[in-house]
């Protein structure tokens, strides 16, 4: 397990890039491309193939290598695992229905991503997809579910710059369902590296609250 003074995350030779949401003016996607070290193409992960066009076009304009779409709702478990495990960069664009996305990612997709991450792939999760990598996720209805738990004991809140603004963060921290809450603004990213590196990309708007304390720190 990679360990920082505050943050603990899964071991791997890759980079975990948690973005608060895509912004046309942000450099986060371009910077993710510069960290690619593993062999393989780009896997664009989603639940609806109609969403792939604009996402792929944006990466192509940034000079990205060849990519392919992985539909975690309809592809076979074997196909999902193999294609993700062999990718050099895995992009999970914003998934507003976190309960559905969580259900679809559990199993073959999560296992394939972990294999890729362990051998050096970059994982870029944007918006609500970033929330999935924490200890818990909170659905639109307020239900608290287990996340993938790559970032240990953390609740990740996308598209906010102050934890104090998040009622769900207050609920999760006070109930001790997570030990830390992390707010990541749109156009910003929290980036976790293979040698316990912690970096802020883009607009660098990342807020952290520990335990029952919802006062923001950076």
C-alpha positions as CSV (number, residue, x, y, z in Angstrom):
1,X,0.0,0.0,0.0
2,X,1.3,3.4,-0.9
3,X,1.3,5.7,2.1
4,X,1.5,9.5,2.4
5,X,1.1,11.3,5.8
6,X,-2.6,11.5,5.3
7,X,-3.5,9.4,2.2
8,X,-3.2,5.6,1.7
9,X,-3.9,3.9,-1.6
10,X,-3.4,0.6,-3.4
11,X,0.0,-0.5,-4.5
12,X,0.9,-0.2,-8.1
13,X,3.5,1.1,-10.6
14,X,0.9,3.4,-12.2
15,X,-0.7,6.8,-11.5
16,X,-4.2,7.3,-10.1
17,X,-5.6,10.7,-11.3
18,X,-8.8,11.7,-9.5
19,X,-10.4,14.7,-11.3
20,X,-13.2,16.8,-10.0
21,X,-14.6,17.0,-13.5
22,X,-13.6,17.8,-17.0
23,X,-13.0,21.5,-17.9
24,X,-12.2,22.6,-21.5
25,X,-9.5,24.9,-20.1
26,X,-8.0,22.3,-17.8
27,X,-4.6,20.7,-18.5
28,X,-5.5,17.5,-16.5
29,X,-6.2,15.2,-19.5
30,X,-3.0,16.4,-21.3
31,X,-0.9,15.8,-18.2
32,X,-2.4,12.3,-17.8
33,X,-1.1,11.5,-21.3
34,X,2.4,12.6,-20.3
35,X,2.5,10.0,-17.5
36,X,1.8,7.0,-19.7
37,X,4.7,4.5,-19.3
38,X,3.1,1.0,-19.8
39,X,2.5,-0.6,-23.1
40,X,-1.0,-0.6,-24.6
41,X,-3.6,1.8,-25.9
42,X,-6.2,4.0,-24.2
43,X,-9.3,2.3,-22.8
44,X,-12.3,4.7,-22.5
45,X,-14.7,3.2,-20.0
46,X,-18.4,4.0,-19.9
47,X,-22.0,2.7,-19.7
48,X,-23.2,4.1,-23.0
49,X,-21.3,3.9,-26.3
50,X,-23.1,7.1,-27.6
51,X,-20.9,9.0,-25.1
52,X,-17.6,7.9,-26.7
53,X,-17.3,10.3,-29.6
54,X,-16.6,13.6,-27.9
55,X,-14.4,12.0,-25.3
56,X,-12.2,10.3,-27.9
57,X,-12.1,13.4,-30.1
58,X,-10.8,15.5,-27.2
59,X,-8.0,13.0,-26.4
60,X,-7.1,12.6,-30.1
61,X,-6.7,16.4,-30.4
62,X,-4.3,16.1,-27.5
63,X,-2.1,13.6,-29.4
64,X,-3.3,10.5,-27.6
65,X,-2.3,7.1,-28.9
66,X,-5.0,4.8,-30.4
67,X,-7.9,4.0,-28.1
68,X,-11.0,1.8,-27.8
69,X,-14.3,1.9,-26.0
70,X,-15.1,-0.5,-23.2
71,X,-18.8,-0.7,-22.4
72,X,-19.0,-2.1,-18.9
73,X,-22.7,-2.7,-19.2
74,X,-22.8,-4.9,-22.2
75,X,-19.3,-6.4,-22.9
76,X,-18.4,-9.8,-21.5
77,X,-16.5,-10.1,-18.2
78,X,-13.6,-11.8,-20.0
79,X,-13.4,-9.1,-22.6
80,X,-13.7,-6.2,-20.1
81,X,-10.9,-7.7,-17.9
82,X,-8.6,-8.4,-20.8
83,X,-9.0,-5.0,-22.5
84,X,-8.6,-3.0,-19.3
85,X,-5.6,-5.1,-18.0
86,X,-3.7,-4.4,-21.3
87,X,-4.4,-0.7,-21.4
88,X,-1.7,2.0,-20.8
89,X,-4.3,4.6,-19.9
90,X,-7.8,4.0,-18.6
91,X,-10.3,6.9,-18.8
92,X,-13.5,6.9,-16.8
93,X,-15.5,9.9,-17.8
94,X,-18.2,11.4,-15.5
95,X,-20.8,8.8,-14.5
96,X,-23.8,10.6,-12.9
97,X,-25.5,7.4,-11.8
98,X,-22.9,6.3,-9.3
99,X,-24.9,3.3,-8.1
100,X,-25.2,1.9,-11.6
101,X,-21.6,2.6,-12.4
102,X,-20.4,1.1,-9.2
103,X,-22.4,-2.1,-9.8
104,X,-21.0,-2.4,-13.4
105,X,-17.4,-1.8,-12.3
106,X,-17.4,-4.4,-9.5
107,X,-15.8,-7.6,-10.6
108,X,-14.1,-7.9,-14.0
109,X,-13.7,-4.2,-14.6
110,X,-12.2,-3.4,-11.2
111,X,-9.9,-6.4,-11.4
112,X,-8.8,-5.5,-14.9
113,X,-8.0,-1.9,-13.9
114,X,-6.0,-3.1,-10.9
115,X,-3.9,-5.4,-13.0
116,X,-3.2,-2.4,-15.4
117,X,-2.5,-0.1,-12.5
118,X,-0.1,-2.5,-10.9
119,X,2.0,-2.8,-14.1
120,X,2.2,0.9,-14.6
121,X,-1.0,2.2,-16.3
122,X,-2.5,5.6,-15.6
123,X,-6.1,5.6,-14.3
124,X,-8.0,8.9,-15.0
125,X,-11.4,9.1,-13.2
126,X,-13.4,12.2,-13.8
127,X,-16.3,13.6,-11.8
128,X,-18.5,11.1,-10.1
129,X,-16.3,8.3,-11.5
130,X,-13.6,9.6,-9.1
131,X,-15.9,9.1,-6.2
132,X,-16.0,5.4,-7.0
133,X,-12.3,5.0,-5.9
134,X,-13.0,5.9,-2.3
135,X,-14.1,3.9,0.7
136,X,-17.8,4.8,0.1
137,X,-20.0,6.4,-2.5
138,X,-23.2,8.4,-1.9
139,X,-25.9,8.0,-4.4
140,X,-28.3,10.8,-5.6
141,X,-30.9,9.5,-3.1
142,X,-28.4,9.7,-0.2
143,X,-27.7,6.0,0.0
144,X,-24.2,5.1,1.2
145,X,-22.5,2.2,-0.6
146,X,-19.1,0.6,-0.6
147,X,-16.7,2.0,-3.1
148,X,-13.7,0.3,-4.8
149,X,-11.6,1.5,-1.9
150,X,-8.4,2.2,-3.8
151,X,-8.0,5.4,-1.7
152,X,-8.3,4.0,1.8
153,X,-10.9,5.2,4.2
154,X,-11.7,8.3,2.0
155,X,-14.9,9.8,0.7
156,X,-14.2,11.6,-2.6
157,X,-16.6,14.5,-3.5
158,X,-16.3,15.8,-7.0
159,X,-17.0,19.3,-8.3
160,X,-16.7,21.1,-4.9
161,X,-13.9,23.2,-3.5
162,X,-15.0,23.2,0.2
163,X,-15.9,20.2,2.2
164,X,-18.1,22.4,4.4
165,X,-20.4,22.8,1.4
166,X,-21.1,19.1,1.2
167,X,-23.9,17.7,3.4
168,X,-23.0,14.1,2.3
169,X,-19.4,14.6,3.5
170,X,-20.7,15.7,6.9
171,X,-22.9,12.7,7.1
172,X,-20.2,10.2,6.1
173,X,-17.6,11.7,8.4
174,X,-19.9,11.9,11.4
175,X,-21.1,8.4,10.9
176,X,-17.4,7.2,10.7
177,X,-18.1,5.6,7.3
178,X,-14.9,7.3,6.1
179,X,-12.0,8.9,8.0
180,X,-11.3,11.6,5.4
181,X,-13.3,13.6,2.9
182,X,-11.7,15.0,-0.2
183,X,-13.3,17.7,-2.4
184,X,-11.9,18.1,-5.9
185,X,-12.9,21.1,-8.0
186,X,-13.8,20.9,-11.7
187,X,-10.6,21.3,-13.7
188,X,-8.5,20.1,-10.8
189,X,-7.1,16.7,-10.0
190,X,-5.6,14.8,-7.0
191,X,-2.8,12.6,-8.4
192,X,-1.3,9.7,-6.6
193,X,2.0,8.2,-7.8
194,X,3.9,4.9,-7.5
195,X,6.4,6.2,-5.0
196,X,3.9,7.8,-2.6
197,X,3.9,11.0,-4.7
198,X,0.9,13.3,-4.2
199,X,0.4,16.0,-6.8
200,X,-2.3,18.6,-7.6
201,X,-2.9,19.3,-11.3
202,X,-5.0,21.8,-13.2
203,X,-6.4,24.5,-11.0
204,X,-5.2,22.6,-7.9
205,X,-8.5,23.1,-6.0
206,X,-8.5,20.2,-3.6
207,X,-9.9,20.4,0.0
208,X,-9.4,17.8,2.7
209,X,-11.3,17.2,6.0
210,X,-10.3,14.7,8.6
211,X,-12.6,12.7,10.9
212,X,-15.5,14.7,12.3
213,X,-13.8,18.0,11.4
214,X,-15.3,19.5,8.3
215,X,-13.0,22.5,8.3
216,X,-11.0,22.4,5.0
217,X,-7.3,21.9,4.8
218,X,-5.1,21.7,1.6
